[in-house]
Amino acid sequence: MARRRTTDTDADDLPRYFVWVRGLEGPEPQKWMAMDFGIGDWKRPLVLAYMELPEDERHLPLAMLARRYPPPRVDLS
């Protein structure tokens, strides 16, 4: 099956940020549309690291991004 080319409109629909969050068993990767921390900034303590993805990387699977951008070191104390 051939992949169709991503248009400018499609690129706007893809997550813009690659985020490492604090999970139950250590850092977990996620893709977010925006860095909107919500009411009371309740998400902020969960975010370990984030970066805005270049347009050509926004379509990549989460597993590939996690290999490309390894998790930050987390202090377990």
C-alpha positions in Angstrom: 0.0 0.0 0.0 1.5 3.3 -1.0 1.7 6.2 1.4 0.3 9.5 0.3 2.3 12.6 0.7 1.7 14.7 3.8 0.2 18.1 2.8 0.5 21.3 4.8 -3.0 20.8 6.2 -2.1 17.3 7.3 1.1 18.5 9.0 -1.0 20.9 11.1 -3.1 17.9 12.3 -0.1 16.0 13.6 1.3 16.3 17.2 3.9 19.0 17.4 5.7 18.0 20.6 7.6 14.9 21.8 7.3 14.7 25.6 8.8 12.5 28.3 6.4 12.3 31.3 6.8 10.7 34.7 5.1 7.3 34.5 4.5 4.6 37.2 7.5 2.6 36.1 9.8 5.5 34.9 9.8 7.9 32.0 7.1 7.3 29.3 7.1 8.9 25.8 4.1 10.8 24.5 3.2 13.0 21.6 1.2 16.2 22.3 -0.6 18.7 20.0 0.2 21.7 22.3 2.1 22.4 25.5 -1.0 23.6 27.2 -0.6 22.7 30.8 -4.3 23.3 31.7 -5.9 24.8 34.7 -3.6 25.1 37.7 -0.6 23.6 35.8 -1.4 20.1 37.1 0.5 18.5 34.3 3.8 20.5 34.8 5.2 18.2 37.5 4.7 15.2 35.3 6.7 16.6 32.4 10.4 15.5 32.5 11.4 16.8 29.1 9.9 18.0 25.9 10.9 19.3 22.4 9.1 20.7 19.4 9.3 18.2 16.6 10.5 19.3 13.2 7.8 19.0 10.5 9.5 16.0 8.9 9.5 14.0 12.2 5.9 14.6 13.3 4.6 11.6 11.4 7.1 9.2 13.0 5.8 6.5 15.4 6.3 7.0 19.1 8.7 4.1 19.4 11.0 5.5 16.8 11.0 8.9 18.4 11.7 7.3 21.8 14.8 5.6 20.3 15.9 8.8 18.6 15.5 10.9 21.7 16.2 8.8 24.8 14.6 9.6 28.1 16.2 12.0 30.5 17.9 10.6 33.6 15.5 10.6 36.5 16.6 10.8 40.1 14.9 8.0 42.0 15.3 9.5 45.5 
